[in-house]
Amino acid sequence: MMSDENATPESELETGADAPGAETEQAEPAPEERIAQLEAENAELRDRVLRTAAEMENLRKRTEREVGDTRAYAIAGFARDMLVATDNLARALMVVPQEDRDTAEGTLKSLIEGIDMTEREMQRLLQKHGVKPIEAQGEKFDPHRHQAMFEVPDPSVPEGTVVQVVQTGYAIGERVLRPAMVGVSKGGPKRNGAPEPAPEEAPKSGDEGIDKSV
């Protein structure tokens, strides 16, 4: 008769998934599910690549724009100071009457010509670097580019027209360095307004009561 000591416990006879430490096998997804999963991952990666490319392109354009603005407006402060010098040269020439300038001789003539040449050269250099005068005479008043100093009653031109330029304005690119100081018309017809109807002609003497349809 066998001893119970050599008998194997029933708990040790249990094998398979219930045994401690046994690894369970996971069922692999069906091929259709695997394909759908890969396609979803591929679409997500493609979307990320497109977003990154778009962000890089926007960054490139923004950088180019900032570099261009820096180049265009780097001399804005210097140009604004130079305008003071050109104004002084222009005023120096305006002090001398045209008759005296035409009849000047010797040292005076050389001085006048030197001031004139210097003023024109400074204007040329300013324009070379993108500093240009603002058009004002005869233009519609623009508060962003013109500074109204006074009003001029003039019914012959549309109201709000620049009829006199006191001081030339300048701009660099799209930025205004100095607005033009101007006089603006007042009392004329409204701009872009409908024309007023012509007054009806009064009947001539003796025509009253005559039926002209006969």
C-alpha positions in Angstrom: 0.0 0.0 0.0 1.4 3.4 -1.1 2.1 6.0 1.5 0.1 9.2 1.3 3.4 11.1 1.7 4.4 10.2 -1.9 1.1 11.3 -3.4 1.1 14.4 -5.6 -1.3 17.1 -4.3 -4.2 17.9 -6.5 -3.2 21.6 -6.7 0.1 20.6 -8.3 -1.8 18.6 -10.9 -3.5 21.8 -12.2 -1.7 23.1 -15.3 -2.4 25.5 -18.1 -3.5 29.1 -17.9 -4.5 28.8 -14.2 -1.0 27.8 -13.2 1.0 30.7 -11.5 3.5 32.3 -13.8 2.2 30.8 -16.9 2.2 33.2 -19.9 -1.1 33.7 -21.7 -1.1 33.8 -25.4 -2.9 36.9 -26.9 -4.9 36.5 -30.0 -3.4 38.4 -32.9 -5.8 40.9 -34.7 -7.3 39.9 -37.9 -5.5 41.1 -41.1 -8.3 43.5 -41.9 -8.0 45.2 -38.5 -4.2 45.3 -38.8 -4.4 47.0 -42.2 -6.9 49.6 -40.8 -4.6 50.3 -37.9 -1.6 50.8 -40.2 -3.6 53.0 -42.5 -4.7 55.2 -39.5 -1.1 55.5 -38.3 0.1 56.4 -41.8 -2.6 59.1 -42.1 -1.6 60.5 -38.7 2.1 60.6 -39.7 1.2 62.2 -43.0 -0.8 64.9 -41.3 2.0 65.7 -38.9 4.5 66.0 -41.8 2.2 68.3 -43.7 1.6 70.5 -40.6 5.4 70.7 -40.0 6.0 71.6 -43.6 3.4 74.4 -43.4 4.8 75.8 -40.2 8.3 75.8 -41.7 7.0 77.6 -44.8 5.2 80.2 -42.7 8.4 80.7 -40.6 10.5 81.2 -43.8 8.1 83.8 -45.2 7.8 85.6 -41.9 11.6 85.7 -41.5 12.0 87.0 -45.1 9.4 89.7 -44.4 11.1 90.7 -41.1 14.5 90.8 -42.8 13.1 92.9 -45.7 11.5 95.3 -43.2 14.7 95.6 -41.3 16.6 96.5 -44.4 14.0 99.0 -45.6 13.4 100.8 -42.3 16.8 100.5 -40.7 17.7 104.1 -41.8 14.3 105.5 -40.8 15.7 107.4 -37.8 18.7 108.7 -39.7 16.6 109.7 -42.7 14.2 111.6 -40.5 17.1 113.6 -39.0 18.5 114.2 -42.5 15.2 115.8 -43.6 15.9 118.6 -41.1 19.1 119.4 -42.9 17.5 119.3 -46.3 14.8 121.6 -45.1 17.4 124.1 -43.8 19.1 124.1 -47.2 15.8 124.7 -49.0 15.0 127.6 -46.7 18.4 129.1 -47.3 17.7 129.1 -51.0 14.2 130.6 -50.5 15.6 133.5 -48.6 17.4 134.7 -51.7 15.0 136.3 -54.2 15.1 134.7 -57.7 16.2 138.0 -59.2 19.2 138.1 -57.0 20.0 134.5 -57.7 19.9 135.2 -61.5 22.1 138.2 -61.2 24.5 136.9 -58.6 28.2 136.9 -59.4 31.5 135.8 -58.0 31.5 134.4 -54.5 27.7 134.9 -53.9 26.9 133.0 -57.1 29.2 130.1 -56.1 27.6 130.0 -52.6 24.1 129.8 -54.1 25.1 127.1 -56.6 26.8 125.1 -53.8 23.8 125.2 -51.6 21.5 124.3 -54.5 23.7 121.3 -55.5 24.0 120.1 -51.9 20.3 120.2 -51.4 19.6 118.3 -54.7 22.3 115.7 -53.9 20.8 115.1 -50.5 17.4 114.6 -52.1 18.9 112.1 -54.6 20.5 110.1 -51.8 17.4 110.0 -49.8 15.4 108.7 -52.8 18.2 106.2 -53.5 17.5 104.6 -50.1 13.7 104.6 -50.5 12.8 107.9 -48.9 10.4 109.7 -51.3 8.2 112.8 -51.0 4.5 112.4 -50.3 2.2 113.6 -53.1 -0.1 116.2 -51.7 -0.9 119.1 -54.1 -4.3 118.5 -55.6 -4.8 115.2 -53.8 -7.6 114.3 -51.5 -6.7 115.0 -47.9 -5.4 111.9 -46.2 -5.0 112.2 -42.4 -2.5 109.4 -42.4 -0.2 111.2 -44.8 -1.2 114.8 -44.5 -1.4 117.3 -41.6 -4.0 120.0 -42.1 -2.6 123.4 -41.0 -5.5 125.6 -42.1 -8.6 125.6 -44.4 -8.9 127.6 -47.6 -12.4 128.6 -48.7 -12.6 127.7 -52.4 -15.9 126.6 -54.0 -14.1 125.8 -57.3 -12.6 122.6 -56.1 -14.1 119.6 -54.2 -14.1 120.0 -50.4 -11.2 118.3 -48.7 -8.7 118.8 -51.5 -5.1 119.8 -50.7 -4.7 123.2 -52.3 -1.4 124.4 -50.6 1.7 122.6 -49.4 3.4 124.3 -46.5 6.0 121.6 -45.9 6.8 118.6 -48.0 6.1 115.2 -46.3 8.3 112.1 -46.8 7.7 108.4 -46.5 10.0 105.3 -46.5 8.3 102.3 -48.0 4.8 102.3 -46.5 5.8 104.2 -43.4 5.4 108.0 -43.1 8.5 109.7 -41.8 6.9 113.1 -41.8 3.4 114.0 -42.9 3.0 116.8 -45.4 1.8 120.1 -43.8 -1.0 121.3 -46.0 -3.9 123.7 -46.5 -7.2 122.1 -47.3 -10.1 123.5 -49.4 -13.5 124.2 -47.9 -16.8 125.1 -49.3 -16.7 123.2 -52.6 -18.8 120.3 -53.7 -18.5 117.0 -51.8 -16.2 114.4 -53.2 -17.9 111.5 -55.0 -21.2 113.2 -54.4 -24.1 113.1 -56.9 -24.2 116.3 -59.1 -26.8 118.8 -58.1 -29.7 119.1 -60.6 -29.5 122.1 -62.9 -32.1 124.8 -62.0 -35.1 124.9 -64.2 -35.2 127.8 -66.7 -37.8 130.4 -65.8 -40.5 131.0 -68.6 -39.9 134.0 -70.8 -42.2 136.9 -70.7 -45.3 136.3 -72.8 -45.0 132.6 -72.7 -47.0 132.1 -69.5 -50.1 130.0 -70.1 -49.1 128.9 -73.7 -49.5 125.2 -74.3 -46.4 124.2 -76.3 -47.6 120.7 -76.9 -49.9 121.9 -79.7 
